[in-house]
């Protein structure tokens, strides 16, 4: 079993782990604002976190901010996946780089040094020039969409950072998630 808890990044984890008597650090992982611990119950982690908060002055507002940012970041990731196949971003980046190099080289007839252009030609039946141009147009559209997503993600997180009340945090989170879902 793996217990998990959204934890503000400014927490001193060693104190929390001491409360849990964790000595094997291989069972602990902190990723994107979430603490994961193997082989303890969720109830035990929740109780230890409450004790930690009481003794280390982690405020409700800090915790709510961390949870809200996590929700925004997860939503942004989900929206990105509407526009890109998972684990293909390196391929898309290399493909676009080759298309840009190919165009800059004046659309040479020999595409052996441009394997992604050759692959696109073979897959689609387009000419190498048409394939390179199509790849660049797709890249521009993708980059615009990714920038829109990043803008809304950052805007939400910046508003959360400046929020002074839980209701301000909730409003910023809700607005960012609505804006992201419209993309």
NORLIN-V292032 format. One record per residue. N is the residue number from 0. SS is DSSP state (hx for helix, st for strand, lp for the rest). PSI is psi in degrees with one decimal (* if undefined). OMEGA is omega in degrees with one decimal (* if undefined). Layout:
# NORLIN-V292032
n ss psi omega
N SS PSI OMEGA
N SS PSI OMEGA
This chain:
# NORLIN-V292032
n ss psi omega
0 lp 145.2 178.8
1 st 122.6 174.7
2 st 147.1 178.9
3 st 150.8 -178.3
4 st 133.8 173.0
5 st 124.4 -171.9
6 lp 133.7 174.4
7 lp 140.1 -175.9
8 lp -15.9 -179.6
9 lp 8.2 179.3
10 lp 149.1 173.1
11 lp 97.9 -174.0
12 hx -27.4 -177.7
13 hx -38.2 177.6
14 hx -42.3 178.8
15 hx -42.4 -179.8
16 hx -32.7 174.8
17 hx -40.0 177.4
18 hx -30.9 -179.2
19 lp -0.6 -176.6
20 lp 39.6 178.9
21 lp 120.7 176.3
22 lp -25.5 179.7
23 lp 98.4 -176.0
24 hx -11.6 177.4
25 hx -13.6 178.8
26 hx 0.2 -174.2
27 st 135.4 176.4
28 st 136.7 174.9
29 st 117.8 -175.1
30 st 123.7 176.6
31 lp 42.6 176.1
32 lp 5.0 -179.5
33 st 129.6 176.4
34 st 125.6 177.7
35 st 131.6 178.1
36 st 124.2 176.8
37 st 151.2 168.4
38 lp 29.6 168.2
39 lp 158.1 -179.0
40 lp 155.5 176.7
41 hx -39.2 179.3
42 hx -41.2 179.6
43 hx -43.9 178.4
44 hx -43.3 179.2
45 hx -44.0 -179.5
46 hx -43.3 179.6
47 hx -37.4 179.7
48 hx -40.6 177.1
49 hx -42.3 177.1
50 hx -44.8 179.2
51 hx -47.3 -179.3
52 hx -42.6 -178.4
53 hx -36.1 -176.2
54 hx -14.2 -176.2
55 hx 10.6 173.5
56 lp 35.8 171.1
57 lp 119.7 -174.1
58 lp 158.9 174.9
59 hx -39.9 -178.4
60 hx -43.2 178.2
61 hx -43.9 -179.2
62 hx -44.9 179.2
63 hx -39.7 177.4
64 hx -45.1 -179.6
65 hx -43.6 179.6
66 hx -42.5 -179.4
67 hx -43.6 178.4
68 hx -40.3 178.0
69 hx -42.8 179.5
70 hx -42.5 178.2
71 hx -47.1 -178.3
72 hx -39.8 177.6
73 hx -39.7 177.8
74 hx -43.5 177.9
75 hx -42.3 178.0
76 hx -42.0 179.6
77 hx -42.1 -179.6
78 hx -40.4 177.2
79 hx -39.3 -177.8
80 lp -13.3 172.7
81 lp -21.1 -172.2
82 lp -5.5 -178.4
83 lp 141.6 175.8
84 lp 131.4 -179.4
85 lp 139.5 176.4
86 lp 15.8 179.9
87 lp -1.4 -174.0
88 hx -36.5 177.4
89 hx -38.6 178.3
90 hx -47.3 179.9
91 hx -41.2 -179.5
92 hx -46.7 179.8
93 hx -41.6 178.9
94 hx -46.4 179.2
95 hx -41.7 177.9
96 hx -42.9 178.9
97 hx -39.1 178.9
98 hx -42.9 178.6
99 hx -43.9 177.4
100 hx -40.9 -178.6
101 hx -45.7 178.5
102 hx -44.7 179.9
103 hx -29.5 179.0
104 lp -0.3 176.8
105 lp 27.3 178.9
106 lp 59.7 -179.7
107 lp 150.3 -179.4
108 lp -28.4 178.1
109 lp 115.2 -177.5
110 lp 16.1 -177.1
111 lp -27.8 178.2
112 lp 5.9 178.4
113 lp 71.7 -173.2
114 hx -30.3 178.7
115 hx -31.1 174.3
116 hx -46.1 178.1
117 hx -44.0 -179.9
118 hx -40.5 179.3
119 hx -39.8 176.6
120 hx -48.5 -178.6
121 hx -34.3 -177.9
122 hx -33.6 -171.1
123 hx -20.8 -175.5
124 lp 2.8 177.0
125 lp 161.3 170.5
126 lp 165.2 179.4
127 hx -36.2 177.9
128 hx -45.7 178.8
129 hx -41.1 -179.6
130 hx -48.2 -179.9
131 hx -44.3 179.4
132 hx -41.2 179.7
133 hx -39.6 178.6
134 hx -42.1 -179.0
135 hx -40.6 177.8
136 hx -43.6 178.9
137 hx -40.6 178.8
138 hx -44.6 -179.6
139 hx -42.6 178.6
140 hx -42.6 179.9
141 hx -44.6 -179.2
142 hx -38.9 177.1
143 hx -45.1 -179.6
144 hx -42.5 179.8
145 hx -37.1 177.7
146 hx -39.0 177.2
147 hx -43.6 178.9
148 hx -46.4 -178.8
149 hx -37.6 178.3
150 hx -47.1 -179.0
151 hx -37.5 177.9
152 hx -49.2 -179.2
153 hx -41.9 179.8
154 hx -45.8 178.6
155 hx -45.5 -179.2
156 hx -37.3 178.0
157 hx -42.8 177.8
158 hx -38.2 177.9
159 hx -42.7 178.8
160 hx -35.8 -176.8
161 hx -5.6 -178.6
162 lp 143.4 -179.9
163 lp -5.2 177.4
164 lp 159.3 177.9
165 hx -39.0 -179.8
166 hx -34.4 174.7
167 hx -40.0 177.8
168 hx -48.5 -179.4
169 hx -41.8 179.6
170 hx -43.6 179.3
171 hx -43.1 179.3
172 hx -48.3 -177.7
173 hx -43.1 179.9
174 hx -41.9 179.9
175 hx -42.0 -178.7
176 hx -40.3 176.2
177 hx -47.1 -179.4
178 hx -41.7 179.2
179 hx -41.8 -178.6
180 hx -17.2 176.1
181 lp -11.1 -178.3
182 lp * *
